[in-house]
Structure formats: C-alpha cells, structure tokens
Amino acid sequence: MSIEDLGDSRRTILDVVRRHRSVTVDALVEVTNLSKTAVRAHLVRLERDGAVERTHLEHAGPGRPPVAFSLTDQGAELFPSSDAAMLSGLVHYLERQGAGELVEGYFADVWAERALDVLRELGASDFRSPPLAERLRALEAVLIRTDFMPRIEREVDADGSERVRVCECNCPLPAAARASRAPCRLEVQFLSEVIGARPSSVQICTKRREPCVFEFEFRGSAGE
C-alpha cells in the first residue's frame, strides 16, 4: 500500500503529520477543515493500520500534556521514495565503471550473512548434519524475517524421489535484481548450499507481483 491508495482525508492527515512531525487532534481539525469526530475516526484507522502512533508534546504548564500523533516507520514508508531508482542507478554506474566485482562482492556478503543466519537458526556449524526438514524450517524462518514471504513445499513421489519447491512471494530487492544478475545468481548458490542440491528449475521474476520459484529434486533417500 502507498499513500496514493488511501482516501483523500486520510492522505491529507498523513501529509500534515509528516510535515509537522507531531500534531494534535485540534491542530489537524484546524488545518484540514474536517470535524473533530472525523479526524479522530481517521486517526483510529491509521493507528490500527500501524501508520501513526500516539505521543505527547512537551508541556510546561499544569495538567496532562496534550496527546499528539506522529508517523511510525511503517507510515513513513507510505510516502514516495527514490531509493529503488538510486540503488538501480548505483549498480548500473558501478558496472559501467568496470567495478562490477564490487557489486558481486556486496551481494556475496549479503547471502553469506543469510547463510550464517540459517546456521544460527539451526544451532549448527554446517549444513551437512541437520536433516533436510530442519534446514527447510530454518531457511523459511530466515526468509520470513528478511521479507521474502516464502512458501516452502516438499513432495515425495511413489518411487521415493523427492521434490522441494521454494516460492518467494515477495522480492524485497527488485530494483537491484533488475539492475544486475548478481543478487539472484548468488541467491541460487545460497539456496543450493542450504538445501544440499542444485535447483532443477529456477524461475526469477523482477516484477514484484510475480513470485520467484526454485525447485530441487532428490533421488531415492538423498533428500532425507
């Protein structure tokens, strides 16, 4: 969801909160020309959605300080950002300048850290000892924490062969993936290391509405 997806009144309220950092209900009523009842109702909805939070303004006089509302980090992310375009431009610039190895090295470090996260989740020093089911559980936990919205499926055929499918329903780095092949190629290496096999099929999507899908096949008891 972006700020453009909100109704006019909630968008106006968020815009005022963004500009003033902390705003009371009375101030919002004055600026927006909405009724106090309407402002309160919109704030309740925005608070429930995690876009704003209650805070207290500094108050020198007697009595309780007035309640105000400020943006949360989640609320700030609703506003337009050039981060994706800047990241994409940076990756293209480095590669044009012959510094593609820096891009490669950065994403290699990213996926190496993810591999360490999986090992920490497993409580293991390598991927050889834990059974596949435990590795998949740990992998799923790490992918959830890093906003990939994973769905991991495991199937066993009648002949004993096994198939593992890793679907990532959200790509948290689409701009980088569009600018360079390195993030996705190194992710394949990461998944192969955790699962213990090279993928038999890879479907990489650089559009956020489409999932990335990685399939792995094991023969006999190779998949544990």
C-alpha positions as CSV (number, residue, x, y, z in Angstrom):
1,M,0.0,0.0,0.0
2,S,1.2,3.5,-0.8
3,I,-0.1,6.9,0.2
4,E,-1.9,7.1,-3.1
5,D,-4.1,4.1,-2.1
6,L,-5.6,6.0,0.9
7,G,-8.7,8.1,0.8
8,D,-8.4,11.8,0.4
9,S,-9.0,12.6,4.1
10,R,-6.5,10.1,5.5
11,R,-3.9,11.1,2.9
12,T,-4.3,14.8,3.9
13,I,-4.0,13.9,7.6
14,L,-0.8,11.8,7.0
15,D,0.6,14.6,4.9
16,V,0.1,17.1,7.8
17,V,1.6,14.7,10.3
18,R,4.6,14.1,8.0
19,R,5.2,17.9,7.7
20,H,4.8,18.7,11.4
21,R,6.2,15.5,13.0
22,S,3.8,15.6,15.9
23,V,0.2,17.0,15.6
24,T,-2.7,17.2,18.0
25,V,-6.3,16.5,17.0
26,D,-7.2,20.1,17.4
27,A,-4.3,21.2,15.1
28,L,-5.5,18.6,12.5
29,V,-9.0,19.9,12.7
30,E,-7.8,23.5,12.1
31,V,-5.5,22.6,9.1
32,T,-7.8,20.0,7.4
33,N,-11.2,21.7,8.0
34,L,-12.5,18.2,9.0
35,S,-14.7,17.8,12.0
36,K,-13.1,16.6,15.2
37,T,-15.1,13.4,15.1
38,A,-13.9,12.7,11.5
39,V,-10.3,13.4,12.4
40,R,-10.5,11.1,15.4
41,A,-12.0,8.3,13.3
42,H,-9.3,8.6,10.6
43,L,-6.6,8.6,13.3
44,V,-8.0,5.5,14.9
45,R,-7.9,3.7,11.5
46,L,-4.4,4.9,10.7
47,E,-3.2,3.9,14.2
48,R,-4.8,0.4,13.7
49,D,-3.0,0.1,10.4
50,G,0.3,1.0,12.0
51,A,0.8,4.3,10.2
52,V,0.7,6.6,13.2
53,E,1.3,6.4,16.9
54,R,0.4,8.4,19.9
55,T,3.0,10.7,21.5
56,H,3.0,13.5,24.0
57,L,4.1,17.1,23.2
58,E,6.3,18.9,25.7
59,H,4.1,20.7,28.2
60,A,5.4,23.2,30.8
61,G,2.1,24.1,32.5
62,P,-0.1,22.1,34.9
63,G,-2.1,19.2,33.8
64,R,-1.5,16.3,31.4
65,P,0.5,17.0,28.3
66,P,-1.7,17.0,25.1
67,V,-1.8,13.8,23.1
68,A,-0.4,14.1,19.6
69,F,0.1,11.8,16.7
70,S,3.3,11.1,14.8
71,L,4.3,8.9,11.9
72,T,5.6,5.4,12.5
73,D,8.4,4.0,10.3
74,Q,5.7,2.0,8.6
75,G,3.7,5.2,8.0
76,A,6.8,7.0,6.6
77,E,7.3,4.2,4.1
78,L,3.9,5.0,2.5
79,F,5.4,8.2,1.0
80,P,7.2,8.2,-2.3
81,S,10.8,7.3,-2.2
82,S,13.6,7.3,-4.8
83,D,15.6,4.6,-3.0
84,A,14.9,2.0,-5.6
85,A,15.9,4.2,-8.6
86,M,19.0,5.4,-6.7
87,L,20.1,1.8,-5.9
88,S,19.4,0.7,-9.5
89,G,21.4,3.7,-10.8
90,L,24.3,3.0,-8.4
91,V,24.5,-0.7,-9.5
92,H,24.5,0.4,-13.2
93,Y,27.1,3.1,-12.6
94,L,29.5,0.7,-10.8
95,E,29.2,-1.9,-13.6
96,R,29.7,0.8,-16.3
97,Q,32.9,2.0,-14.4
98,G,34.3,-1.6,-14.5
99,A,33.6,-2.1,-10.8
100,G,31.2,-5.0,-11.2
101,E,33.3,-7.0,-8.8
102,L,32.2,-4.6,-6.0
103,V,28.5,-5.3,-6.8
104,E,29.3,-9.0,-6.9
105,G,31.2,-8.8,-3.6
106,Y,28.5,-6.9,-1.8
107,F,25.7,-9.3,-2.7
108,A,28.0,-12.2,-1.9
109,D,28.4,-10.8,1.6
110,V,24.6,-10.4,1.8
111,W,23.9,-14.0,1.0
112,A,26.8,-15.2,3.1
113,E,25.3,-13.4,6.1
114,R,21.9,-15.1,5.3
115,A,23.6,-18.5,5.3
116,L,25.1,-17.7,8.8
117,D,21.6,-16.7,9.9
118,V,20.3,-20.1,8.8
119,L,23.1,-21.9,10.7
120,R,22.3,-19.8,13.8
121,E,18.7,-20.8,13.5
122,L,19.7,-24.4,13.2
123,G,22.3,-24.2,16.0
124,A,24.7,-25.9,13.7
125,S,28.2,-25.2,12.3
126,D,27.5,-26.5,8.8
127,F,24.6,-27.7,6.6
128,R,25.7,-31.4,6.4
129,S,24.5,-32.6,9.8
130,P,20.9,-31.3,10.2
131,P,18.2,-33.2,8.3
132,L,16.5,-31.6,5.4
133,A,13.3,-30.9,7.3
134,E,15.2,-28.8,9.9
135,R,17.2,-27.0,7.2
136,L,13.9,-26.1,5.4
137,R,12.4,-24.9,8.7
138,A,15.4,-22.7,9.4
139,L,15.5,-21.4,5.8
140,E,11.8,-20.4,6.0
141,A,12.4,-18.6,9.3
142,V,15.2,-16.5,7.8
143,L,13.3,-15.7,4.6
144,I,10.3,-14.6,6.6
145,R,12.5,-12.3,8.7
146,T,14.0,-10.8,5.6
147,D,10.6,-10.1,3.9
148,F,10.6,-12.7,1.2
149,M,7.2,-14.1,2.2
150,P,8.3,-17.7,1.5
151,R,6.2,-20.7,0.9
152,I,8.2,-24.0,1.0
153,E,6.6,-27.2,-0.3
154,R,8.0,-30.7,0.0
155,E,6.6,-33.7,-2.0
156,V,7.6,-37.4,-2.2
157,D,6.8,-39.4,-5.2
158,A,5.8,-43.1,-5.3
159,D,9.3,-44.1,-6.5
160,G,10.9,-42.4,-3.5
161,S,12.2,-39.4,-5.3
162,E,11.6,-36.1,-3.6
163,R,10.9,-32.5,-4.7
164,V,11.3,-29.3,-2.8
165,R,9.8,-26.1,-4.1
166,V,10.8,-22.7,-2.6
167,C,8.4,-19.9,-3.6
168,E,9.3,-16.4,-2.6
169,C,6.0,-14.4,-2.9
170,N,7.8,-11.0,-2.3
171,C,11.1,-9.7,-3.5
172,P,12.5,-7.1,-1.1
173,L,15.2,-6.0,-3.6
174,P,13.5,-5.8,-7.0
175,A,15.5,-2.7,-8.2
176,A,18.8,-4.4,-7.5
177,A,17.6,-7.6,-9.2
178,R,16.6,-5.6,-12.3
179,A,19.9,-3.8,-12.4
180,S,22.2,-6.8,-12.0
181,R,22.1,-10.6,-12.2
182,A,24.3,-10.9,-9.2
183,P,21.6,-10.8,-6.4
184,C,19.6,-13.6,-8.0
185,R,22.5,-15.8,-9.1
186,L,24.1,-15.6,-5.7
187,E,20.7,-16.4,-4.1
188,V,20.6,-19.6,-6.1
189,Q,24.0,-20.5,-4.6
190,F,22.7,-19.7,-1.1
191,L,19.6,-21.9,-1.5
192,S,21.8,-24.7,-3.0
193,E,24.1,-24.6,0.0
194,V,21.3,-24.8,2.5
195,I,19.2,-27.4,0.7
196,G,22.2,-29.5,-0.4
197,A,21.4,-29.7,-4.2
198,R,21.5,-27.6,-7.3
199,P,18.0,-26.5,-8.4
200,S,16.4,-28.4,-11.3
201,S,14.3,-25.4,-12.2
202,V,14.6,-21.6,-11.5
203,Q,12.0,-19.0,-12.2
204,I,13.3,-15.5,-11.5
205,C,10.8,-12.6,-11.7
206,T,11.8,-9.0,-11.4
207,K,8.2,-7.8,-11.2
208,R,7.1,-7.6,-7.6
209,R,3.6,-9.1,-8.3
210,E,5.2,-12.4,-9.5
211,P,6.9,-14.9,-7.2
212,C,10.4,-16.4,-7.7
213,V,10.3,-20.2,-7.7
214,F,13.2,-22.6,-7.1
215,E,12.7,-26.4,-7.5
216,F,15.0,-29.1,-6.2
217,E,14.8,-32.8,-6.9
218,F,16.3,-35.7,-5.0
219,R,16.5,-39.3,-6.0
220,G,15.9,-42.1,-3.5
221,S,16.7,-41.1,0.1
222,A,19.1,-38.3,-1.0
223,G,16.6,-35.7,0.4
224,E,16.5,-37.4,3.8
